[in-house]
Amino acid sequence: MGRFVVRRVASTIGVLIAISIFTFLIFQAIPNGDPALRLAGRTATQTQIEAIRHTWGFDKPIYIQYLRTMEKIFDGSVVSYNQGFNVEEEIRRDLPVTASLALGAGFIWLALGIVFGALSAWRAGRWLDRGLTVLSMIGVSMPVFFLGAVLAYYVGDKWGVLPPGDYVKLTEDPWGWLEHLVMPWFALSVLFIGVYSRVLRSTILDNINDDYVRTARAKGLSERQVMIRHVLRNSLIPIISLWGLDFASVIGGGAILTESVFNLHGVGQYAAQSVQALDIPSVLVITMFGAFTVVLLSAIVDVVYAALDPRIRL
């Protein structure tokens, strides 16, 4: 087990290094993406531009620039080219918003995805299965920005049931925090609920006639005990894997559309603004943060699987 963990950690570090190099090189190759020109402004002279290149190290070889950038990321001194503020401080400021959104939505889509998937498999071919299948397809096909806009207009603006947007800190007003996040949670969860329920239904139906299930029935267990203790328990493995990756991607800025529709100033909205402004340090740090979150949770899931099922260690 220890050797497996060491190998997984080593591969995680390798993936992060590869992602950082790839992202850095992409932004170096962007046309008209010279950061010295952006720092100097439109009216700067060539002498001023060259001075900025020397001061910031843009005249150094590409590998030196990469190493210096990584050093700044690790010591927390990365500065935005466009606005001059510390990038990591901005991410720390926006992270509670994204974390609140991801935690609530992640719990909803995991719980409802399991419930709907299990019910659909249990009643496979019947009206309940058909109804849940239709709802799942609608959820998968529903764009987040459209559903969010509809909810914000009708539930928020027109009917006044819930606030249409913005964010309230949990420490300042717990009830206001909940009210402002209910609609974003639902809008972000719908797509995942549809996907998870279909995946779980298929997995359950694949496992329901396996040898270990027939053995459990032969022992005299009731059909409910067989479904919950054996079939459902083993069918949840791919769901947990999906949840870890999806949750990490949302934390890393994957909720851009949801945050934009509901005016939540989180990591996703910050990433969209940085890309639009072609602010290389901000985009690079956000990309590294998102990659680290996804790779870290993926590694944790793999280690948990290896602890539960020794075959995975091979």
C-alpha positions as CSV (number, residue, x, y, z in Angstrom):
1,M,0.0,0.0,0.0
2,G,2.8,2.4,0.9
3,R,4.5,1.8,-2.5
4,F,1.2,2.5,-4.3
5,V,0.8,5.8,-2.5
6,V,4.4,6.8,-3.3
7,R,3.8,6.0,-7.0
8,R,0.6,7.9,-7.0
9,V,2.1,11.0,-5.4
10,A,5.0,10.9,-7.9
11,S,2.7,10.7,-10.8
12,T,0.6,13.6,-9.4
13,I,3.7,15.8,-9.2
14,G,4.7,14.9,-12.8
15,V,1.2,15.8,-14.1
16,L,1.3,19.1,-12.3
17,I,4.7,20.0,-13.8
18,A,3.5,19.0,-17.3
19,I,0.4,21.1,-17.0
20,S,2.4,24.1,-15.7
21,I,4.8,23.9,-18.7
22,F,2.1,23.4,-21.2
23,T,0.0,26.3,-19.9
24,F,3.1,28.6,-19.7
25,L,4.1,27.8,-23.3
26,I,0.6,28.3,-24.6
27,F,0.5,31.9,-23.3
28,Q,4.0,32.6,-24.6
29,A,2.9,31.6,-28.1
30,I,-0.3,33.8,-28.1
31,P,0.0,36.5,-30.8
32,N,0.1,40.1,-29.4
33,G,0.4,38.6,-25.9
34,D,3.7,40.4,-25.0
35,P,3.3,41.2,-21.3
36,A,5.8,44.1,-21.6
37,L,3.5,45.9,-24.1
38,R,0.5,45.5,-21.7
39,L,2.5,46.8,-18.7
40,A,3.9,49.7,-20.7
41,G,0.6,50.9,-22.1
42,R,-0.2,52.2,-25.6
43,T,1.8,55.4,-25.4
44,A,5.1,53.8,-24.2
45,T,8.3,54.3,-26.2
46,Q,10.5,51.4,-27.3
47,T,13.0,52.3,-24.6
48,Q,10.4,52.1,-21.9
49,I,9.2,48.7,-23.2
50,E,12.7,47.3,-23.2
51,A,13.3,48.6,-19.7
52,I,10.1,46.8,-18.6
53,R,11.3,43.6,-20.3
54,H,14.6,43.8,-18.4
55,T,12.9,44.7,-15.0
56,W,10.4,41.8,-15.2
57,G,12.8,39.3,-16.8
58,F,11.0,39.0,-20.1
59,D,14.3,39.3,-22.0
60,K,15.6,36.1,-20.3
61,P,15.4,32.6,-22.0
62,I,12.1,30.9,-21.9
63,Y,13.1,28.3,-19.3
64,I,14.4,31.0,-16.9
65,Q,11.1,32.8,-17.2
66,Y,9.2,29.6,-16.4
67,L,11.3,28.8,-13.4
68,R,10.9,32.4,-12.1
69,T,7.2,32.2,-12.6
70,M,6.9,28.9,-10.7
71,E,9.1,30.3,-7.9
72,K,6.7,33.3,-7.6
73,I,3.7,30.9,-7.6
74,F,5.1,28.9,-4.7
75,D,6.1,32.0,-2.6
76,G,2.8,33.8,-3.3
77,S,4.3,36.8,-5.0
78,V,2.6,36.5,-8.5
79,V,1.3,39.9,-9.6
80,S,-1.3,40.7,-12.3
81,Y,0.2,42.4,-15.4
82,N,-3.0,44.4,-16.0
83,Q,-4.0,45.6,-12.5
84,G,-0.9,45.0,-10.4
85,F,-2.6,43.2,-7.5
86,N,-1.4,39.9,-6.0
87,V,-3.1,37.0,-7.8
88,E,-3.1,34.5,-5.0
89,E,-4.7,37.0,-2.6
90,E,-7.5,37.4,-5.2
91,I,-8.0,33.7,-5.4
92,R,-8.1,33.3,-1.6
93,R,-10.7,36.1,-1.5
94,D,-12.9,34.5,-4.1
95,L,-12.4,30.9,-3.0
96,P,-15.0,30.9,-0.1
97,V,-17.7,31.8,-2.7
98,T,-16.8,29.0,-5.1
99,A,-16.3,26.5,-2.2
100,S,-19.8,27.4,-0.8
101,L,-21.3,26.9,-4.3
102,A,-19.4,23.6,-4.9
103,L,-20.1,22.1,-1.5
104,G,-23.9,22.7,-1.6
105,A,-24.3,21.7,-5.2
106,G,-22.0,18.7,-4.9
107,F,-24.0,17.3,-2.0
108,I,-27.3,17.8,-4.0
109,W,-26.2,16.2,-7.2
110,L,-24.6,13.3,-5.4
111,A,-27.6,12.6,-3.2
112,L,-30.2,13.0,-5.9
113,G,-28.2,11.3,-8.5
114,I,-27.9,8.2,-6.3
115,V,-31.6,8.2,-5.4
116,F,-32.8,8.7,-8.9
117,G,-30.3,6.2,-10.3
118,A,-31.2,3.5,-7.8
119,L,-35.0,4.0,-8.2
120,S,-34.6,3.9,-12.0
121,A,-32.7,0.6,-11.9
122,W,-35.0,-0.9,-9.3
123,R,-38.0,-0.2,-11.5
124,A,-36.2,-0.7,-14.8
125,G,-38.7,-0.7,-17.7
126,R,-41.6,0.6,-15.7
127,W,-43.2,4.0,-15.7
128,L,-41.0,5.3,-12.9
129,D,-37.9,4.4,-14.8
130,R,-39.3,6.0,-18.0
131,G,-40.2,9.2,-16.1
132,L,-36.8,9.5,-14.4
133,T,-35.1,8.8,-17.8
134,V,-37.0,11.7,-19.3
135,L,-36.2,14.0,-16.4
136,S,-32.5,13.0,-16.7
137,M,-32.4,13.7,-20.4
138,I,-34.0,17.1,-19.8
139,G,-31.4,17.9,-17.1
140,V,-28.5,16.8,-19.2
141,S,-29.7,18.9,-22.1
142,M,-30.5,22.0,-20.1
143,P,-27.7,24.7,-20.4
144,V,-26.6,26.1,-17.1
145,F,-26.8,29.7,-18.2
146,F,-30.4,29.2,-19.5
147,L,-31.7,27.5,-16.4
148,G,-29.9,30.0,-14.2
149,A,-31.3,32.9,-16.1
150,V,-34.8,31.5,-15.9
151,L,-34.6,30.9,-12.2
152,A,-33.1,34.3,-11.5
153,Y,-35.8,36.0,-13.5
154,Y,-38.9,34.1,-12.3
155,V,-38.0,32.9,-8.8
156,G,-35.8,35.9,-8.0
157,D,-37.0,39.0,-9.8
158,K,-40.6,38.3,-10.7
159,W,-41.9,36.2,-7.8
160,G,-39.4,37.4,-5.2
161,V,-39.2,34.0,-3.6
162,L,-35.4,34.0,-3.3
163,P,-32.7,36.7,-4.0
164,P,-31.7,36.7,-7.7
165,G,-28.0,36.8,-7.1
166,D,-25.0,38.1,-5.2
167,Y,-23.3,36.4,-2.2
168,V,-23.6,36.8,1.5
169,K,-20.9,35.5,3.8
170,L,-21.8,32.6,6.0
171,T,-20.2,34.2,9.1
172,E,-22.2,37.4,8.7
173,D,-25.7,36.0,7.9
174,P,-26.1,32.2,7.7
175,W,-29.7,32.5,6.6
176,G,-28.9,35.0,3.9
177,W,-26.0,32.8,2.8
178,L,-28.4,29.9,2.3
179,E,-31.1,32.0,0.5
180,H,-28.6,33.5,-2.0
181,L,-27.1,30.0,-2.8
182,V,-30.2,27.9,-3.2
183,M,-30.8,28.8,-6.9
184,P,-27.1,28.6,-7.9
185,W,-26.9,25.2,-6.2
186,F,-30.0,23.9,-8.1
187,A,-28.8,25.4,-11.5
188,L,-25.4,23.8,-11.1
189,S,-26.7,20.4,-9.9
190,V,-29.3,19.6,-12.6
191,L,-26.8,18.5,-15.3
192,F,-24.8,16.4,-12.9
193,I,-27.9,14.8,-11.4
194,G,-28.9,13.6,-14.9
195,V,-25.5,12.2,-15.7
196,Y,-25.0,10.5,-12.3
197,S,-28.5,8.9,-12.3
198,R,-27.9,7.4,-15.8
199,V,-24.4,6.1,-14.9
200,L,-25.6,4.5,-11.7
201,R,-28.6,2.9,-13.3
202,S,-26.4,1.3,-16.0
203,T,-23.9,0.1,-13.4
204,I,-26.6,-1.4,-11.2
205,L,-28.1,-3.3,-14.1
206,D,-24.7,-4.6,-15.1
207,N,-24.0,-5.8,-11.6
208,I,-27.4,-7.2,-10.6
209,N,-26.8,-10.6,-12.2
210,D,-23.2,-11.1,-11.2
211,D,-22.1,-14.2,-9.2
212,Y,-21.7,-12.4,-5.9
213,V,-25.3,-11.2,-6.2
214,R,-26.6,-14.7,-6.9
215,T,-24.6,-15.9,-3.9
216,A,-26.2,-13.3,-1.7
217,R,-29.7,-14.3,-2.8
218,A,-28.8,-18.0,-2.3
219,K,-28.0,-17.2,1.3
220,G,-31.5,-16.1,1.9
221,L,-31.1,-12.3,2.0
222,S,-34.1,-10.2,1.0
223,E,-34.1,-8.4,-2.4
224,R,-33.8,-5.1,-0.5
225,Q,-30.7,-6.3,1.4
226,V,-29.2,-7.6,-1.8
227,M,-29.7,-4.3,-3.6
228,I,-28.4,-2.1,-0.8
229,R,-25.6,-4.1,0.8
230,H,-24.2,-5.6,-2.4
231,V,-25.4,-4.2,-5.7
232,L,-25.6,-0.5,-4.7
233,R,-22.5,-0.6,-2.6
234,N,-20.3,-1.9,-5.5
235,S,-22.1,0.2,-8.1
236,L,-21.2,3.4,-6.3
237,I,-17.5,3.1,-7.1
238,P,-17.6,4.9,-10.5
239,I,-20.0,7.5,-9.0
240,I,-17.6,8.4,-6.2
241,S,-14.8,8.7,-8.8
242,L,-17.0,11.0,-11.0
243,W,-18.0,13.1,-8.0
244,G,-14.3,13.6,-6.9
245,L,-13.3,14.9,-10.4
246,D,-16.5,17.0,-10.9
247,F,-16.3,18.6,-7.5
248,A,-12.6,19.4,-8.0
249,S,-13.3,21.0,-11.4
250,V,-16.0,23.2,-9.9
251,I,-13.7,24.3,-7.1
252,G,-11.0,25.0,-9.7
253,G,-13.1,27.4,-11.6
254,G,-15.5,25.1,-13.5
255,A,-18.6,27.0,-12.3
256,I,-17.9,30.0,-14.6
257,L,-21.4,30.2,-16.1
258,T,-23.2,29.7,-12.8
259,E,-21.1,32.4,-11.0
260,S,-21.6,34.8,-13.9
261,V,-25.4,34.3,-14.1
262,F,-25.9,34.8,-10.4
263,N,-23.2,37.5,-10.0
264,L,-21.1,35.4,-7.6
265,H,-17.6,36.7,-7.5
266,G,-15.8,33.4,-7.2
267,V,-12.8,31.8,-8.8
268,G,-14.8,30.9,-12.0
269,Q,-15.8,34.5,-12.6
270,Y,-12.2,35.7,-11.8
271,A,-10.9,33.2,-14.4
272,A,-13.3,34.4,-17.1
273,Q,-12.3,38.0,-16.5
274,S,-8.6,37.1,-16.6
275,V,-8.9,35.2,-19.8
276,Q,-10.8,38.1,-21.4
277,A,-8.1,40.5,-20.3
278,L,-5.3,38.1,-21.4
279,D,-3.8,38.5,-17.9
280,I,-1.2,35.7,-18.1
281,P,-0.2,35.5,-14.4
282,S,-3.8,35.3,-13.3
283,V,-4.8,32.6,-15.8
284,L,-1.6,30.6,-15.1
285,V,-2.2,30.6,-11.4
286,I,-5.9,29.7,-11.7
287,T,-5.0,26.9,-14.1
288,M,-2.5,25.5,-11.7
289,F,-4.9,25.8,-8.9
290,G,-7.6,24.0,-10.8
291,A,-5.2,21.3,-12.0
292,F,-3.9,20.8,-8.5
293,T,-7.4,20.4,-7.1
294,V,-8.4,17.9,-9.7
295,V,-5.2,15.9,-9.5
296,L,-5.1,15.9,-5.7
297,L,-8.7,14.7,-5.4
298,S,-8.2,12.1,-8.1
299,A,-5.1,10.8,-6.2
300,I,-7.1,10.7,-2.9
301,V,-9.9,8.7,-4.6
302,D,-7.3,6.3,-6.1
303,V,-5.8,5.7,-2.7
304,V,-9.2,5.1,-1.1
305,Y,-10.0,2.6,-3.8
306,A,-6.7,0.8,-3.3
307,A,-7.4,0.6,0.4
308,L,-10.8,-0.9,-0.3
309,D,-9.9,-3.1,-3.2
310,P,-6.3,-4.5,-3.3
311,R,-6.7,-5.4,-7.0
312,I,-6.4,-1.7,-7.9
313,R,-2.9,-1.5,-6.5
314,L,-1.7,-3.7,-9.3
